[in-house]
Amino acid sequence: MTRKLRLWSGLVLFVFVGTHLLNHSLGIFSLDAAELGRLVMLAIWRNPVGTVVLYGAFLTHIVLVLQALYRARHLRLPRWELVRLGLGLAMPFMLIPHIFGTRILNEVTQDFHDTYAYVVFGMWVEHPSSAAVQALLLVIAWTHGCMGVRWWLQFKPWYPRYRTLLRAGALLLPALALAGFAGIGRETALFSQTPGWIDRTFEGMTPAQNDMVLGWAGIANGIFVASVVLAFAARYVRQWLLRRRGVVRLTYPGGRRVNAVPGMTVLDASRSAGIPHASLCGGKGRCSTCRSRIGPASAQVPPPTPDEERVLRRVGAPPNVRLACQLRPVHDLNIIPLLPPTIQSAESVLRPSSASASEQEIGILFADIRGFTKFSEHRLPYDVVFVMNEYFKAMGEAVEASGGHLDKFIGDGVMALFGVGQDAVRGCRQALDATVAMAQALDELNRVLAQDLAEPLRIGIGIHVGHVIVGEMGYGRARTLTALGDAVNTASRLESASKEYKAQLIVSEDLSLRAGIDLSGFVRDEMTVRGRTTPMGIFVVPSALDLIPILTHDTALASSSVGPASSGLPRPPVH
């Protein structure tokens, strides 16, 4: 609840700052345009409802930030969090005098109105330094808000599509606002030379009233400073009292041990000890990048909260995996972080089983260029790299368009997985679709590169289905979602066998049965695969394009709801 209040109060303030910037932007046209925009902004924020929402959000946000400071177990935060915290604490010092000099002054006087001309004149003509402070405040407030909004949006599925557009808007709006603010300042300085203009602008306000309100602003700033100091002091007192109650010992890979005070999260313990620990969302329990395996098996740990349980369920985590930012250990534990601390993107960590391995039945595809050594031996390295990059791009797009996961490129070979986190039937059908898409992409690539190739590129493909271990494996930055198991080796053997059968594609009988696709129109054979005790049935497909009639017919049957399906399937000729 506290986190949601902080988020929504911050969003209210962000919208307010945005309307302020839009108002300043109108200064590009004229002071009158800015005054008109100010009337619209006041209609939104100075009515009873807008006032309660705005100032309620302002006070709520400050109180929650101070509470977070008090509850913080350490201040070893990532750089972006320290910057955001510093900007947030700096804003009230500059904002409080502005609030008192406009809204509060307007309320305590009967006939005075804090017009745009009044505010800008006081900054640009009477106190030029305050204009710089106000400009800095706008930049700080907008930057602080943008950092918070980015943290909130980065795990939304639609965010990557609009990220560039949002970034452009985030940079353009303050630039326009500062340009408009400067334009109004110059215009106001000219108007102030007109006889009687200053008197009309300040009409209804006395110097005594102004001094009184500024005095109140000084008191409010003093209260805020005292609150910040008190929050830091109370934090250290609380830490001292907790340490007197004992510590929990956490053991990390390599034998390093950290003493954590009761109530501290595992992520807090890692950061306080300087141990790198991934956490893209800043420890808010949203991204799952801090998830860790805990032990021993007999360890007593608090149960996950509903929010943590929902995230763990989304990534398919086993019972011994918890979010480090949410787990507050009460007994000694062994901690093994599952994701590298250098991870920079959340795009691949929210998929099921991306870090914690699990057994799944999936489709596996291997493809390889035929005669690659002959192709490359008389070419310059640059020419080989160019052709291979075009080839990998074509094959990768074909796999992804079919719904597969491109596992890796191995030399001139391709490995892809289908049905990860889904069902095996769908994965097998996707694998068959991918073979057709790859064959079509290869034909198009050969046509485009006809002038660069002595003879067209040819590939061999093998696809199989089976139970494998799927998980994120590797070290450091060389980590990827991959699969291990006998079915992977078998798919690789089928790809190699395509050379012997002089065919583009070898499909295991297991995969055709799992996909529900009738391949009996092709040559069936039994093949002995190294490591298997019994021969396995395979179908030899001269060209993956020969599958088009069968797959098209099957799709039509699956989508049709009129009458019974035809008993005869169109099949390619037997070769």
Rosetta blueprint (number, residue, H / E / L):
1 M L
2 T H
3 R H
4 K H
5 L H
6 R H
7 L H
8 W H
9 S H
10 G H
11 L H
12 V H
13 L H
14 F H
15 V H
16 F H
17 V H
18 G H
19 T H
20 H H
21 L H
22 L H
23 N H
24 H H
25 S H
26 L H
27 G H
28 I H
29 F L
30 S L
31 L H
32 D H
33 A H
34 A H
35 E H
36 L H
37 G H
38 R H
39 L H
40 V H
41 M H
42 L H
43 A H
44 I H
45 W H
46 R L
47 N L
48 P H
49 V H
50 G H
51 T H
52 V H
53 V H
54 L H
55 Y H
56 G H
57 A H
58 F H
59 L H
60 T H
61 H H
62 I H
63 V H
64 L H
65 V H
66 L H
67 Q H
68 A H
69 L H
70 Y H
71 R H
72 A L
73 R L
74 H L
75 L L
76 R L
77 L L
78 P L
79 R H
80 W H
81 E H
82 L H
83 V H
84 R H
85 L H
86 G H
87 L H
88 G H
89 L H
90 A H
91 M H
92 P H
93 F H
94 M H
95 L H
96 I H
97 P H
98 H H
99 I H
100 F H
101 G H
102 T H
103 R H
104 I H
105 L H
106 N H
107 E H
108 V H
109 T L
110 Q L
111 D L
112 F L
113 H L
114 D L
115 T L
116 Y H
117 A H
118 Y H
119 V H
120 V H
121 F H
122 G H
123 M H
124 W H
125 V H
126 E H
127 H L
128 P H
129 S H
130 S H
131 A H
132 A H
133 V H
134 Q H
135 A H
136 L H
137 L H
138 L H
139 V H
140 I H
141 A H
142 W H
143 T H
144 H H
145 G H
146 C H
147 M H
148 G H
149 V H
150 R H
151 W H
152 W H
153 L H
154 Q L
155 F L
156 K L
157 P L
158 W L
159 Y H
160 P H
161 R H
162 Y H
163 R H
164 T H
165 L H
166 L H
167 R H
168 A H
169 G H
170 A H
171 L H
172 L H
173 L H
174 P H
175 A H
176 L H
177 A H
178 L H
179 A H
180 G H
181 F H
182 A H
183 G H
184 I H
185 G H
186 R H
187 E H
188 T H
189 A H
190 L H
191 F H
192 S L
193 Q L
194 T L
195 P L
196 G L
197 W H
198 I H
199 D H
200 R H
201 T H
202 F L
203 E L
204 G L
205 M L
206 T L
207 P H
208 A H
209 Q H
210 N H
211 D H
212 M H
213 V H
214 L H
215 G H
216 W H
217 A H
218 G H
219 I H
220 A H
221 N H
222 G H
223 I H
224 F H
225 V H
226 A H
227 S H
228 V H
229 V H
230 L H
231 A H
232 F H
233 A H
234 A H
235 R H
236 Y H
237 V H
238 R H
239 Q H
240 W H
241 L H
242 L H
243 R H
244 R H
245 R L
246 G L
247 V L
248 V E
249 R E
250 L E
251 T E
252 Y L
253 P L
254 G L
255 G L
256 R L
257 R E
258 V E
259 N E
260 A E
261 V L
262 P L
263 G L
264 M L
265 T L
266 V H
267 L H
268 D H
269 A H
270 S H
271 R H
272 S H
273 A L
274 G L
275 I L
276 P L
277 H L
278 A L
279 S L
280 L L
281 C L
282 G L
283 G L
284 K L
285 G L
286 R L
287 C L
288 S L
289 T L
290 C L
291 R E
292 S E
293 R E
294 I E
295 G E
296 P L
297 A L
298 S L
299 A L
300 Q L
301 V L
302 P L
303 P L
304 P L
305 T L
306 P H
307 D H
308 E H
309 E H
310 R H
311 V H
312 L H
313 R H
314 R H
315 V L
316 G L
317 A L
318 P L
319 P L
320 N L
321 V E
322 R E
323 L E
324 A L
325 C L
326 Q L
327 L L
328 R L
329 P L
330 V L
331 H L
332 D L
333 L E
334 N E
335 I E
336 I E
337 P E
338 L L
339 L L
340 P L
341 P L
342 T L
343 I L
344 Q L
345 S L
346 A L
347 E L
348 S L
349 V L
350 L L
351 R L
352 P L
353 S L
354 S L
355 A L
356 S L
357 A L
358 S E
359 E E
360 Q E
361 E E
362 I E
363 G E
364 I E
365 L E
366 F E
367 A E
368 D E
369 I E
370 R L
371 G L
372 F H
373 T H
374 K H
375 F H
376 S H
377 E H
378 H L
379 R L
380 L L
381 P H
382 Y H
383 D H
384 V H
385 V H
386 F H
387 V H
388 M H
389 N H
390 E H
391 Y H
392 F H
393 K H
394 A H
395 M H
396 G H
397 E H
398 A H
399 V H
400 E H
401 A H
402 S L
403 G L
404 G L
405 H E
406 L E
407 D E
408 K E
409 F E
410 I E
411 G L
412 D L
413 G E
414 V E
415 M E
416 A E
417 L E
418 F E
419 G L
420 V L
421 G L
422 Q L
423 D L
424 A H
425 V H
426 R H
427 G H
428 C H
429 R H
430 Q H
431 A H
432 L H
433 D H
434 A H
435 T H
436 V H
437 A H
438 M H
439 A H
440 Q H
441 A H
442 L H
443 D H
444 E H
445 L H
446 N H
447 R H
448 V H
449 L L
450 A L
451 Q L
452 D L
453 L L
454 A L
455 E L
456 P L
457 L L
458 R L
459 I E
460 G E
461 I E
462 G E
463 I E
464 H E
465 V E
466 G E
467 H E
468 V E
469 I E
470 V E
471 G E
472 E E
473 M E
474 G E
475 Y E
476 G L
477 R L
478 A E
479 R E
480 T E
481 L E
482 T E
483 A E
484 L E
485 G L
486 D H
487 A H
488 V H
489 N H
490 T H
491 A H
492 S H
493 R H
494 L H
495 E H
496 S H
497 A H
498 S H
499 K H
500 E H
501 Y L
502 K L
503 A L
504 Q L
505 L E
506 I E
507 V E
508 S E
509 E H
510 D H
511 L H
512 S H
513 L H
514 R H
515 A H
516 G L
517 I L
518 D L
519 L L
520 S L
521 G L
522 F L
523 V E
524 R E
525 D E
526 E E
527 M E
528 T L
529 V L
530 R L
531 G L
532 R L
533 T L
534 T L
535 P L
536 M E
537 G E
538 I E
539 F E
540 V E
541 V E
542 P L
543 S L
544 A H
545 L H
546 D H
547 L H
548 I H
549 P H
550 I H
551 L H
552 T H
553 H H
554 D H
555 T H
556 A H
557 L H
558 A H
559 S H
560 S L
561 S L
562 V L
563 G L
564 P L
565 A L
566 S L
567 S L
568 G L
569 L L
570 P L
571 R L
572 P L
573 P L
574 V L
575 H L
